[in-house]
Amino acid sequence: MEFLPSDAALDARGAALSRPELAVILAYAKLTLYADLLEGRDIDDAYLAGELYRYFPETLHTSYPDAVAQHRLKREVIATVLANAMINRGGPAFVSEMMGSTSANPGEVALAYAATRDVYGLTELNTMIDGLDGLVPGAVQLGLYAEVAELLRQETLWFLRNANVTEGLEALVARHKSGVATLRSMLASTLPPSLGEAVAARVASLVARGVPEAVAQGPAELPVLSYASDIVLVSERCGVSVADGAAAFFGVFGAFNLWPVIEQGRAIVLADRFDRMALDRALANVMRAQRDITADVLKVAGGAVTDRLARWNSEERAGIARTAAAVAELTQGTLTVSRLSVAAGLLADLAQEG
């Protein structure tokens, strides 16, 4: 890229890039991704036909839907829309990071991106944040964009690791979108009070900085709603409703006080790419163990979820107490990747014992 400084020049100024240089990188990232998407067949998933309607004016696809659906440049339009959106929202390194962490190809990353975007309603959420132009300080608005982008990255990884996105997105998106809606409806009533209090505190903090409450609610809910994917997965595997799966999931969460552990883990900032990959893997291992233990609870014979949790606590009392104490000791003070990895291992051992 002759329009960019050399590696030596970047090192000399701390790898900082000017806006024109960033624009060059964004352009190259989009062009490369566009070409990669056209080479594969993943963008031919029927669900992605909806990207056509994001490209053409609403009047056109309302009046001539067949002409839009059968456009001779259909694949090129879909690849263009997806490449622009993925790089704009995830950043120029988004696709390469997803590929490096999962061995997925660009088309599979695009499918996981679309699933995450639509399951969590990120387009609508970003539109609401767009509406804050001139109403709140720029730093506040950028912070909200960053929170949405972090969930996009986190859940795109989740779908790549835990779902087969190449088997058709429509049913996958429908199931997980319903799970998010169910979890949202439980926030104010049946979920642990600490989760609702955390959301309320975040809303109050944003409102104090000038964000309207209706807008603040969406970003404030994301840390809790991000568990919907794991809850839907374990609920499907155990043949229970999402509501029952959520009750068991957060019952286990509370037994080991994992809410602050996960939040601290996600807040760790690492410069090295491989260190970040190790952190992602440690967090994924904690959540895998969490799912496995939740499944153990749901396998307890009969009764309401509260009864199953009580019997699980009684039958596994010694193992739960031992693991909870060890996890608490490991995660006191400054949380590190190594401490988080050991905690994940201890939780996994308990799941295997169950």
VOBA-1610 file (N, C-alpha, C; in pm, whole numbers, padded with zeros to 5 digits, always signed):
BEGIN
Met+00085-00119+00000Met+00000+00000+00000Met+00089+00124+00000Glu+00111+00179-00115Glu+00204+00291-00127Glu+00151+00418-00063Phe+00019+00421-00029Phe-00037+00540+00031Phe-00020+00541+00182Leu+00037+00434+00236Leu+00054+00424+00381Leu+00202+00434+00418Pro+00230+00480+00541Pro+00370+00488+00585Pro+00429+00348+00603Ser+00559+00342+00607Ser+00627+00213+00628Ser+00607+00165+00771Asp+00640+00037+00794Asp+00630-00016+00930Asp+00720+00062+01026Ala+00838+00101+00976Ala+00931+00176+01061Ala+00871+00310+01101Ala+00805+00376+01005Ala+00743+00506+01034Ala+00630+00490+01135Leu+00551+00382+01119Leu+00442+00359+01213Leu+00495+00331+01353Asp+00602+00253+01361Asp+00662+00223+01491Asp+00712+00351+01558Ala+00765+00440+01478Ala+00821+00564+01531Ala+00715+00653+01593Arg+00592+00646+01542Arg+00486+00731+01597Arg+00380+00650+01673Gly+00419+00531+01719Gly+00329+00454+01802Gly+00215+00391+01727Ala+00231+00363+01600Ala+00131+00297+01515Ala+00006+00380+01494Ala+00010+00511+01527Ala-00106+00598+01507Ala-00125+00626+01358Leu-00249+00627+01314Leu-00281+00655+01174Leu-00364+00782+01163Ser-00339+00857+01058Ser-00421+00976+01033Ser-00553+00933+00969Arg-00649+01024+00962Arg-00779+00990+00903Arg-00766+00948+00756Pro-00687+01018+00674Pro-00672+00972+00536Pro-00612+00832+00527Glu-00518+00802+00616Glu-00457+00668+00616Glu-00559+00562+00658Leu-00641+00596+00757Leu-00747+00503+00798Leu-00846+00480+00684Ala-00875+00586+00609Ala-00967+00573+00496Ala-00912+00476+00391Val-00781+00481+00368Val-00718+00389+00273Val-00732+00246+00321Ile-00704+00224+00451Ile-00714+00089+00506Ile-00857+00037+00497Leu-00955+00122+00529Leu-01095+00081+00521Leu-01131+00042+00378Ala-01085+00121+00283Ala-01116+00094+00142Ala-01057-00039+00098Tyr-00930-00063+00134Tyr-00866-00190+00097Tyr-00937-00308+00165Ala-00974-00290+00292Ala-01042-00398+00365Ala-01174-00434+00298Lys-01249-00333+00256Lys-01378-00358+00192Lys-01361-00424+00055Leu-01264-00377-00022Leu-01241-00436-00155Leu-01197-00581-00144Thr-01110-00608-00048Thr-01062-00745-00030Thr-01174-00837+00015Leu-01254-00789+00110Leu-01365-00870+00160Leu-01469-00893+00051Tyr-01499-00790-00025Tyr-01595-00803-00137Tyr-01551-00915-00231Ala-01424-00915-00268Ala-01374-01018-00360Ala-01380-01156-00297Asp-01347-01165-00168Asp-01351-01294-00100Asp-01493-01349-00092Leu-01589-01261-00067Leu-01728-01305-00057Leu-01780-01356-00191Leu-01742-01290-00298Leu-01786-01334-00431Leu-01725-01468-00470Glu-01606-01496-00422Glu-01539-01623-00455Glu-01611-01742-00394Gly-01669-01724-00276Gly-01736-01835-00207Gly-01883-01844-00243Arg-01952-01940-00180Arg-02094-01960-00205Arg-02179-01928-00083Asp-02117-01887+00027Asp-02193-01864+00149Asp-02293-01749+00134Ile-02262-01650+00052Ile-02355-01537+00038Ile-02479-01574-00044Asp-02484-01699-00093Asp-02603-01744-00165Asp-02710-01796-00070Asp-02684-01796+00060Asp-02786-01834+00159Asp-02910-01747+00136Ala-03027-01811+00129Ala-03151-01740+00097Ala-03178-01625+00193Tyr-03135-01640+00318Tyr-03161-01535+00417Tyr-03095-01403+00378Leu-02980-01411+00313Leu-02906-01290+00278Leu-02966-01215+00161Ala-03070-01270+00100Ala-03139-01195-00005Ala-03194-01065+00050Gly-03217-01063+00182Gly-03266-00940+00244Gly-03169-00824+00232Glu-03041-00855+00208Glu-02943-00746+00191Glu-02973-00663+00067Leu-03039-00724-00030Leu-03076-00649-00151Leu-03165-00531-00116Tyr-03255-00554-00020Tyr-03350-00450+00015Tyr-03288-00340+00099Arg-03171-00367+00153Arg-03098-00260+00221Arg-03028-00168+00121Tyr-03009-00220+00000Tyr-02934-00147-00103Tyr-03025-00059-00188Phe-03139-00115-00230Phe-03228-00040-00319Phe-03326+00045-00239Pro-03371+00157-00296Pro-03470+00242-00228Pro-03596+00163-00196Glu-03660+00197-00085Glu-03779+00123-00041Glu-03889+00126-00147Thr-03907+00239-00214Thr-04011+00248-00317Thr-03989+00146-00427Leu-03863+00125-00462Leu-03831+00033-00571Leu-03862-00111-00531His-03814-00154-00415His-03838-00295-00382His-03981-00321-00335Thr-04053-00214-00297Thr-04195-00231-00265Thr-04278-00244-00392Ser-04244-00164-00492Ser-04322-00164-00616Ser-04280-00275-00711Tyr-04153-00311-00710Tyr-04104-00413-00804Tyr-04020-00518-00731Pro-04080-00592-00637Pro-04002-00688-00557Pro-03936-00797-00642Asp-04003-00843-00747Asp-03946-00949-00830Asp-03822-00901-00905Ala-03828-00776-00952Ala-03713-00720-01024Ala-03591-00710-00933Val-03614-00674-00807Val-03504-00665-00712Val-03449-00805-00680Ala-03541-00899-00653Ala-03500-01034-00614Ala-03423-01106-00725Gln-03454-01072-00850Gln-03393-01141-00963Gln-03288-01054-01034His-03241-00952-00966His-03143-00861-01026His-03020-00940-01071Arg-02971-00910-01190Arg-02860-00989-01245Arg-02730-00968-01168Leu-02721-00861-01091Leu-02603-00838-01008Leu-02633-00866-00860Lys-02724-00957-00837Lys-02768-00988-00701Lys-02650-01022-00609Arg-02563-01111-00650Arg-02451-01153-00566Arg-02356-01036-00539Glu-02333-00957-00642Glu-02242-00843-00626Glu-02300-00740-00528Val-02431-00719-00536Val-02495-00624-00445Val-02488-00675-00301Ile-02518-00802-00282Ile-02514-00860-00147Ile-02371-00851-00091Ala-02273-00885-00172Ala-02134-00879-00127Ala-02095-00735-00092Thr-02141-00639-00171Thr-02110-00498-00145Thr-02170-00452-00013Val-02299-00481+00007Val-02368-00438+00129Val-02304-00501+00253Leu-02276-00631+00246Leu-02218-00698+00361Leu-02076-00649+00390Ala-01995-00635+00285Ala-01857-00590+00306Ala-01854-00451+00370Asn-01937-00360+00318Asn-01941-00226+00375Asn-01985-00228+00521Ala-02092-00303+00549Ala-02147-00305+00684Ala-02050-00369+00783Met-01991-00480+00744Met-01901-00552+00836Met-01780-00468+00872Ile-01722-00401+00774Ile-01603-00319+00801Ile-01641-00191+00874Asn-01752-00129+00834Asn-01795-00006+00901Asn-01823-00030+01049Arg-01889-00142+01081Arg-01931-00167+01219Arg-01827-00243+01300Gly-01751-00331+01235Gly-01655-00412+01308Gly-01513-00361+01301Gly-01485-00276+01202Gly-01349-00227+01184Gly-01274-00304+01077Pro-01163-00249+01027Pro-01092-00312+00915Pro-01034-00449+00947Ala-01009-00477+01075Ala-00950-00606+01112Ala-01055-00708+01157Phe-01182-00670+01151Phe-01289-00756+01205Phe-01286-00896+01145Val-01285-00906+01014Val-01293-01037+00949Val-01168-01119+00975Ser-01051-01056+00966Ser-00926-01131+00989Ser-00918-01181+01133Glu-00969-01104+01230Glu-00970-01149+01369Glu-01062-01268+01387Met-01180-01262+01324Met-01274-01374+01335Met-01215-01500+01271Met-01151-01484+01158Met-01091-01598+01088Met-00976-01656+01170Gly-00893-01569+01227Gly-00780-01615+01305Gly-00820-01687+01432Ser-00936-01650+01488Ser-00981-01710+01613Ser-01060-01838+01593Thr-01108-01861+01471Thr-01199-01975+01451Thr-01167-02062+01330Ser-01075-02020+01243Ser-01045-02089+01117Ser-01163-02084+01020Ala-01257-01992+01040Ala-01369-01976+00948Ala-01322-01903+00823Asn-01396-01918+00713Asn-01365-01842+00592Asn-01447-01712+00591Pro-01416-01617+00501Pro-01487-01489+00502Pro-01638-01502+00488Gly-01684-01597+00406Gly-01827-01615+00389Gly-01895-01659+00517Glu-01832-01748+00592Glu-01888-01793+00720Glu-01890-01679+00821Val-01787-01595+00819Val-01787-01478+00907Val-01903-01386+00871Ala-01929-01370+00741Ala-02041-01286+00697Ala-02174-01341+00747Leu-02190-01472+00742Leu-02314-01534+00790Leu-02329-01513+00941Ala-02221-01532+01015Ala-02227-01513+01161Ala-02251-01367+01195Tyr-02191-01277+01116Tyr-02215-01134+01136Tyr-02364-01102+01118Ala-02424-01150+01008Ala-02565-01122+00981Ala-02654-01179+01090Ala-02620-01299+01139Ala-02698-01359+01246Ala-02693-01272+01371Thr-02574-01231+01411Thr-02558-01147+01531Thr-02633-01016+01516Arg-02616-00951+01403Arg-02681-00821+01377Arg-02832-00831+01393Asp-02891-00935+01337Asp-03037-00945+01336Asp-03093-01004+01465Val-03021-01096+01527Val-03067-01154+01654Val-03075-01046+01761Tyr-02976-00958+01766Tyr-02970-00857+01871Tyr-03022-00720+01827Gly-03073-00709+01706Gly-03129-00582+01660Gly-03027-00471+01657Leu-02904-00501+01613Leu-02797-00402+01619Leu-02814-00289+01519Thr-02880-00316+01407Thr-02904-00208+01310Thr-02990-00099+01373Glu-03098-00142+01439Glu-03187-00045+01503Glu-03117+00026+01618Leu-03035-00047+01691Leu-02963+00012+01804Leu-02864+00118+01756Asn-02790+00087+01649Asn-02697+00185+01595Asn-02769+00306+01538Thr-02888+00286+01481Thr-02966+00397+01428Thr-03006+00491+01542Met-03045+00434+01656Met-03080+00518+01771Met-02959+00597+01819Ile-02842+00533+01818Ile-02720+00604+01860Ile-02686+00713+01758Asp-02708+00685+01629Asp-02687+00787+01526Asp-02769+00913+01558Gly-02890+00893+01611Gly-02978+01005+01641Gly-02932+01093+01755Leu-02823+01054+01821Leu-02770+01135+01932Leu-02674+01242+01883Asp-02652+01250+01751Asp-02561+01352+01696Asp-02598+01490+01750Gly-02501+01557+01812Gly-02522+01692+01860Gly-02599+01701+01990Leu-02649+01588+02041Leu-02728+01590+02164Leu-02647+01550+02286Val-02542+01470+02264Val-02456+01425+02374Val-02311+01449+02335Pro-02219+01452+02431Pro-02077+01465+02396Pro-02032+01352+02304Gly-01940+01383+02216Gly-01892+01284+02120Gly-01837+01160+02187Ala-01769+01178+02299Ala-01709+01064+02369Ala-01817+00966+02416Val-01932+01018+02459Val-02042+00933+02504Val-02096+00853+02385Gln-02118+00922+02274Gln-02172+00854+02156Gln-02075+00748+02104Leu-01946+00781+02099Leu-01847+00684+02054Leu-01840+00564+02148Gly-01857+00591+02277Gly-01856+00482+02373Gly-01971+00385+02350Leu-02087+00437+02314Leu-02202+00351+02285Leu-02178+00269+02159Tyr-02123+00332+02057Tyr-02088+00257+01935Tyr-01991+00143+01969Ala-01894+00173+02056Ala-01793+00074+02092Ala-01856-00044+02165Glu-01955-00018+02250Glu-02023-00126+02323Glu-02099-00217+02226Val-02164-00157+02128Val-02236-00237+02028Val-02136-00318+01945Ala-02024-00255+01908Ala-01922-00325+01829Ala-01862-00441+01906Glu-01845-00425+02037Glu-01790-00533+02119Glu-01887-00651+02124Leu-02016-00622+02137Leu-02112-00733+02135Leu-02113-00800+01998Leu-02101-00720+01892Leu-02095-00776+01757Leu-01978-00873+01745Arg-01863-00833+01792Arg-01745-00919+01787Arg-01764-01044+01872Gln-01811-01026+01993Gln-01828-01137+02088Gln-01926-01242+02034Glu-02041-01195+01985Glu-02145-01290+01942Glu-02119-01347+01803Thr-02048-01274+01719Thr-02006-01333+01591Thr-01914-01452+01617Leu-01821-01434+01711Leu-01735-01546+01752Leu-01818-01661+01806Trp-01919-01628+01886Trp-02003-01733+01945Trp-02072-01816+01837Phe-02131-01750+01738Phe-02201-01823+01633Phe-02104-01906+01549Leu-01984-01855+01528Leu-01886-01932+01452Leu-01841-02056+01529Arg-01835-02046+01661Arg-01785-02157+01743Arg-01894-02257+01781Asn-02018-02211+01791Asn-02122-02295+01851Asn-02240-02327+01762Ala-02244-02273+01642Ala-02356-02299+01551Ala-02301-02326+01412Asn-02376-02402+01335Asn-02338-02425+01195Asn-02411-02322+01109Val-02345-02210+01085Val-02410-02100+01013Val-02433-02132+00866Thr-02371-02237+00815Thr-02384-02271+00673Thr-02507-02358+00645Glu-02580-02397+00748Glu-02697-02483+00728Glu-02825-02405+00707Gly-02815-02274+00693Gly-02934-02191+00672Gly-02955-02098+00790Leu-02952-01967+00764Leu-02959-01870+00872Leu-03100-01844+00924Glu-03200-01861+00839Glu-03334-01815+00876Glu-03382-01878+01006Ala-03376-02011+01017Ala-03423-02078+01138Ala-03334-02044+01257Leu-03204-02037+01235Leu-03110-02005+01342Leu-03139-01867+01400Val-03156-01769+01312Val-03185-01633+01357Val-03318-01628+01430Ala-03419-01696+01378Ala-03552-01694+01441Ala-03546-01748+01583Arg-03476-01861+01603Arg-03469-01922+01736Arg-03397-01831+01835His-03285-01777+01792His-03206-01695+01885His-03269-01558+01907Lys-03334-01504+01808Lys-03403-01376+01825Lys-03517-01391+01926Ser-03588-01503+01918Ser-03694-01531+02015Ser-03635-01545+02155Gly-03518-01608+02165Gly-03452-01622+02294Gly-03414-01489+02355Val-03365-01396+02273Val-03332-01262+02321Val-03457-01192+02372Ala-03567-01204+02298Ala-03693-01142+02339Ala-03742-01199+02472Thr-03729-01331+02488Thr-03772-01394+02613Thr-03687-01344+02730Leu-03557-01338+02709Leu-03467-01292+02815Leu-03496-01147+02851Arg-03522-01065+02751Arg-03553-00923+02777Arg-03681-00911+02861Ser-03779-00995+02831Ser-03905-00989+02905Ser-03889-01033+03050Met-03782-01109+03079Met-03758-01159+03215Met-03676-01063+03299Leu-03618-00961+03238Leu-03524-00874+03308Leu-03584-00811+03433Ala-03705-00761+03420Ala-03763-00684+03530Ala-03831-00770+03636Ser-03844-00900+03609Ser-03923-00981+03702Ser-03853-01105+03754Thr-03817-01197+03665Thr-03775-01329+03710Thr-03624-01352+03712Leu-03545-01264+03655Leu-03400-01282+03661Leu-03348-01234+03797Pro-03228-01278+03837Pro-03172-01234+03966Pro-03173-01081+03977Pro-03213-01028+04093Pro-03222-00883+04111Pro-03094-00809+04074Ser-02977-00873+04097Ser-02850-00805+04069Ser-02836-00769+03921Leu-02893-00852+03833Leu-02884-00824+03690Leu-02971-00703+03654Gly-03094-00702+03706Gly-03181-00587+03681Gly-03125-00460+03739Glu-03061-00472+03856Glu-03001-00354+03918Glu-02883-00302+03836Ala-02806-00392+03779Ala-02693-00350+03695Ala-02741-00276+03571Val-02849-00326+03511Val-02907-00259+03393Val-02960-00121+03433Ala-03033-00113+03544Ala-03089+00014+03589Ala-02979+00116+03619Ala-02870+00070+03680Ala-02759+00160+03712Ala-02694+00213+03585Arg-02681+00126+03485Arg-02621+00168+03357Arg-02712+00268+03286Val-02843+00245+03289Val-02937+00340+03229Val-02925+00475+03297Ala-02923+00474+03431Ala-02913+00601+03505Ala-02783+00675+03471Ser-02674+00600+03457Ser-02546+00663+03423Ser-02551+00730+03286Leu-02613+00664+03189Leu-02622+00721+03055Leu-02717+00840+03051Val-02827+00830+03123Val-02923+00942+03128Val-02856+01065+03189Ala-02773+01043+03292Ala-02702+01154+03356Ala-02608+01224+03259Arg-02566+01154+03153Arg-02478+01215+03054Arg-02554+01263+02930Gly-02685+01269+02942Gly-02765+01330+02837Gly-02831+01235+02739Val-02813+01104+02757Val-02874+01007+02667Val-03019+00985+02707Pro-03116+01000+02615Pro-03256+00974+02650Pro-03274+00832+02702Glu-03363+00815+02797Glu-03381+00684+02860Glu-03416+00576+02759Ala-03499+00611+02659Ala-03540+00512+02558Ala-03420+00460+02479Val-03320+00546+02459Val-03199+00505+02388Val-03104+00432+02482Ala-03095+00479+02605Ala-03003+00421+02702Ala-03037+00276+02735Gln-03165+00242+02729Gln-03207+00107+02768Gln-03141-00001+02683Gly-03131+00023+02552Gly-03075-00077+02461Gly-02932-00115+02494Pro-02838-00019+02496Pro-02700-00054+02531Pro-02687-00109+02673Ala-02769-00059+02765Ala-02759-00104+02905Ala-02796-00252+02919Glu-02885-00301+02833Glu-02930-00440+02842Glu-02833-00538+02778Leu-02745-00489+02692Leu-02659-00580+02614Leu-02577-00678+02698Pro-02515-00635+02809Pro-02435-00732+02885Pro-02516-00852+02933Val-02644-00831+02967Val-02728-00942+03011Val-02781-01020+02892Leu-02830-00949+02791Leu-02888-01016+02675Leu-02784-01099+02599Ser-02655-01065+02615Ser-02551-01140+02544Ser-02544-01286+02588Tyr-02605-01319+02702Tyr-02608-01459+02746Tyr-02719-01539+02679Ala-02801-01472+02600Ala-02914-01540+02536Ala-02867-01655+02447Ser-02756-01637+02377Ser-02708-01742+02287Ser-02679-01871+02363Asp-02607-01859+02476Asp-02576-01977+02557Asp-02703-02038+02615Ile-02796-01954+02656Ile-02920-02004+02715Ile-03004-02078+02612Val-03015-02023+02491Val-03090-02090+02385Val-03026-02225+02354Leu-02893-02228+02347Leu-02823-02353+02314Leu-02848-02461+02418Val-02831-02428+02544Val-02848-02528+02649Val-02995-02567+02663Ser-03087-02474+02639Ser-03230-02505+02646Ser-03269-02603+02538Glu-03217-02582+02417Glu-03247-02674+02306Glu-03190-02813+02334Arg-03069-02819+02383Arg-03006-02948+02410Arg-03078-03026+02520Cys-03137-02954+02616Cys-03204-03020+02728Cys-03354-03032+02707Gly-03406-02978+02598Gly-03548-02989+02568Gly-03637-02912+02663Val-03594-02794+02708Val-03675-02711+02797Val-03700-02576+02732Ser-03792-02500+02789Ser-03819-02366+02737Ser-03701-02274+02767Val-03693-02166+02692Val-03586-02068+02716Val-03601-02006+02854Ala-03724-01987+02899Ala-03746-01930+03033Ala-03689-02022+03141Asp-03714-02154+03129Asp-03660-02248+03225Asp-03507-02257+03213Gly-03458-02255+03088Gly-03314-02258+03068Gly-03247-02138+03130Ala-03310-02020+03118Ala-03253-01898+03176Ala-03253-01906+03329Ala-03361-01959+03386Ala-03368-01970+03532Ala-03256-02059+03585Ala-03233-02173+03518Ala-03125-02263+03560Ala-02988-02198+03537Phe-02973-02135+03422Phe-02846-02072+03385Phe-02803-01969+03490Phe-02895-01881+03524Phe-02858-01775+03619Phe-02854-01826+03763Gly-02923-01938+03789Gly-02907-02002+03919Gly-02765-02053+03938Val-02711-02114+03833Val-02571-02160+03836Val-02477-02040+03842Phe-02508-01938+03765Phe-02426-01816+03765Phe-02412-01761+03906Gly-02526-01759+03977Gly-02524-01705+04112Gly-02448-01793+04209Ala-02454-01924+04188Ala-02386-02017+04279Ala-02235-01992+04281Phe-02180-01951+04169Phe-02036-01928+04159Phe-02001-01779+04146Asn-02103-01694+04158Asn-02082-01549+04147Asn-02004-01513+04020Leu-02050-01566+03907Leu-01975-01550+03783Leu-02002-01417+03710Trp-02109-01350+03744Trp-02141-01223+03675Trp-02024-01125+03679Pro-01970-01090+03796Pro-01856-00996+03796Pro-01731-01054+03733Val-01714-01186+03741Val-01596-01249+03681Val-01598-01230+03529Ile-01713-01258+03467Ile-01723-01243+03322Ile-01708-01097+03282Glu-01771-01007+03358Glu-01761-00865+03326Glu-01616-00816+03336Gln-01544-00859+03438Gln-01403-00821+03450Gln-01321-00881+03337Gly-01350-01006+03302Gly-01276-01070+03193Gly-01294-00998+03061Arg-01417-00958+03034Arg-01444-00887+02908Arg-01383-00748+02906Ala-01353-00695+03023Ala-01296-00560+03031Ala-01143-00560+03022Ile-01081-00677+03024Ile-00935-00683+03015Ile-00891-00632+02878Val-00796-00541+02875Val-00744-00485+02751Val-00603-00539+02726Leu-00583-00602+02611Leu-00454-00661+02577Leu-00411-00612+02439Ala-00284-00580+02425Ala-00234-00527+02298Ala-00197-00639+02201Asp-00142-00748+02252Asp-00095-00856+02166Asp-00212-00940+02115Arg-00211-00970+01985Arg-00321-01045+01923Arg-00338-01183+01984Phe-00228-01250+02013Phe-00237-01385+02068Phe-00282-01383+02214Asp-00246-01278+02284Asp-00299-01263+02421Asp-00450-01245+02416Arg-00500-01166+02321Arg-00644-01146+02308Arg-00713-01277+02271Met-00650-01357+02185Met-00706-01486+02148Met-00712-01579+02270Ala-00609-01573+02355Ala-00608-01654+02476Ala-00719-01611+02572Leu-00742-01480+02580Leu-00851-01430+02664Leu-00986-01476+02610Asp-01005-01465+02479Asp-01130-01512+02417Asp-01154-01659+02449Arg-01047-01738+02439Arg-01059-01881+02464Arg-01092-01909+02611Ala-01029-01834+02702Ala-01057-01854+02844Ala-01203-01820+02876Leu-01252-01709+02822Leu-01392-01673+02842Leu-01486-01777+02782Ala-01452-01826+02663Ala-01534-01928+02598Ala-01537-02056+02682Asn-01425-02090+02745Asn-01419-02210+02828Asn-01503-02194+02955Val-01501-02073+03013Val-01587-02047+03129Val-01734-02067+03090Met-01772-02012+02976Met-01913-02021+02934Met-01949-02164+02894Arg-01855-02239+02840Arg-01884-02380+02807Arg-01910-02458+02936Ala-01827-02436+03037Ala-01848-02503+03165Ala-01980-02459+03228Gln-02011-02332+03215Gln-02138-02280+03266Gln-02256-02352+03200Arg-02248-02370+03068Arg-02355-02442+02996Arg-02365-02587+03044Asp-02249-02651+03060Asp-02248-02792+03101Asp-02308-02810+03240Ile-02274-02720+03331Ile-02329-02730+03467Ile-02479-02701+03464Thr-02520-02603+03382Thr-02663-02574+03367Thr-02737-02697+03316Ala-02677-02767+03221Ala-02738-02890+03169Ala-02750-02995+03279Asp-02650-03004+03369Asp-02657-03097+03481Asp-02776-03065+03571Val-02798-02936+03594Val-02913-02895+03677Val-03044-02935+03610Leu-03054-02911+03480Leu-03179-02940+03408Leu-03204-03090+03394Lys-03100-03169+03412Lys-03117-03315+03406Lys-03165-03374+03538Val-03161-03294+03644Val-03211-03342+03773Val-03359-03376+03757Ala-03401-03487+03808Ala-03535-03539+03782Ala-03645-03447+03831Gly-03741-03422+03740Gly-03871-03361+03770Gly-03872-03228+03842Gly-03993-03172+03851Gly-04016-03051+03927Gly-03979-02922+03856Ala-04010-02811+03921Ala-03978-02679+03868Ala-03826-02658+03873Val-03781-02558+03798Val-03636-02532+03794Val-03583-02496+03932Thr-03662-02424+04010Thr-03616-02389+04145Thr-03593-02514+04229Asp-03681-02614+04210Asp-03664-02740+04284Asp-03540-02815+04236Arg-03517-02813+04105Arg-03400-02881+04050Arg-03271-02816+04100Leu-03271-02683+04105Leu-03154-02611+04156Leu-03129-02647+04303Ala-03237-02656+04379Ala-03223-02690+04521Ala-03165-02830+04538Arg-03215-02926+04459Arg-03165-03063+04470Arg-03020-03072+04423Trp-02987-02997+04315Trp-02849-02994+04267Trp-02757-02938+04374Asn-02799-02830+04438Asn-02719-02770+04545Asn-02700-02866+04661Ser-02803-02945+04690Ser-02795-03041+04800Ser-02706-03159+04766Glu-02725-03213+04645Glu-02651-03333+04605Glu-02504-03304+04576Glu-02474-03183+04528Glu-02337-03149+04491Glu-02276-03045+04585Arg-02328-03040+04706Arg-02292-02932+04798Arg-02140-02917+04815Ala-02072-03027+04839Ala-01927-03020+04865Ala-01852-02969+04743Gly-01883-03025+04625Gly-01814-02984+04503Gly-01843-02840+04467Ile-01967-02796+04486Ile-02004-02657+04455Ile-01930-02562+04548Ala-01929-02592+04677Ala-01863-02504+04774Ala-01713-02496+04747Arg-01652-02612+04719Arg-01508-02614+04692Arg-01474-02533+04567Thr-01553-02553+04460Thr-01525-02482+04335Thr-01552-02333+04348Ala-01663-02298+04414Ala-01697-02157+04432Ala-01588-02083+04510Ala-01535-02148+04614Ala-01429-02085+04694Ala-01302-02067+04612Ala-01268-02168+04532Ala-01147-02160+04450Ala-01161-02051+04343Val-01278-02044+04280Val-01301-01942+04177Val-01295-01803+04240Ala-01354-01787+04357Ala-01352-01657+04425Ala-01209-01614+04458Glu-01128-01709+04505Glu-00988-01677+04538Glu-00910-01638+04413Leu-00933-01711+04305Leu-00859-01684+04181Leu-00894-01548+04121Thr-01016-01505+04140Thr-01063-01384+04071Thr-01066-01261+04160Gln-01008-01272+04280Gln-00995-01154+04365Gln-00888-01061+04309Gly-00908-00933+04328Gly-00808-00837+04280Gly-00810-00826+04129Thr-00693-00806+04072Thr-00682-00787+03926Thr-00693-00922+03856Leu-00794-00934+03770Leu-00814-01059+03697Leu-00718-01066+03579Thr-00657-01181+03560Thr-00565-01202+03448Thr-00615-01318+03364Val-00557-01334+03245Val-00596-01442+03157Val-00565-01577+03221Ser-00450-01588+03285Ser-00413-01715+03346Ser-00508-01752+03460Arg-00544-01655+03543Arg-00639-01681+03652Arg-00775-01724+03596Leu-00819-01654+03490Leu-00947-01688+03428Leu-00943-01828+03368Ser-00831-01865+03310Ser-00817-01998+03251Ser-00825-02108+03356Val-00760-02084+03472Val-00765-02182+03580Val-00908-02194+03634Ala-00976-02081+03649Ala-01115-02082+03695Ala-01203-02162+03599Ala-01181-02144+03469Ala-01257-02219+03369Ala-01232-02368+03384Gly-01108-02407+03410Gly-01075-02546+03428Gly-01143-02607+03551Leu-01148-02533+03661Leu-01213-02581+03781Leu-01363-02602+03759Leu-01427-02509+03688Leu-01570-02522+03656Leu-01593-02641+03564Ala-01504-02660+03468Ala-01516-02774+03377Ala-01502-02906+03451Asp-01411-02910+03549Asp-01393-03033+03628Asp-01521-03067+03703Leu-01586-02964+03759Leu-01710-02988+03832Leu-01818-03040+03739Ala-01824-02983+03619Ala-01924-03029+03521Ala-01901-03174+03486Gln-01775-03214+03473Gln-01745-03354+03439Gln-01780-03447+03554Glu-01761-03398+03678Glu-01798-03481+03794Glu-01947-03504+03799Gly-02024-03398+03754Gly-02170-03410+03756Gly-02219-03506+03649
//
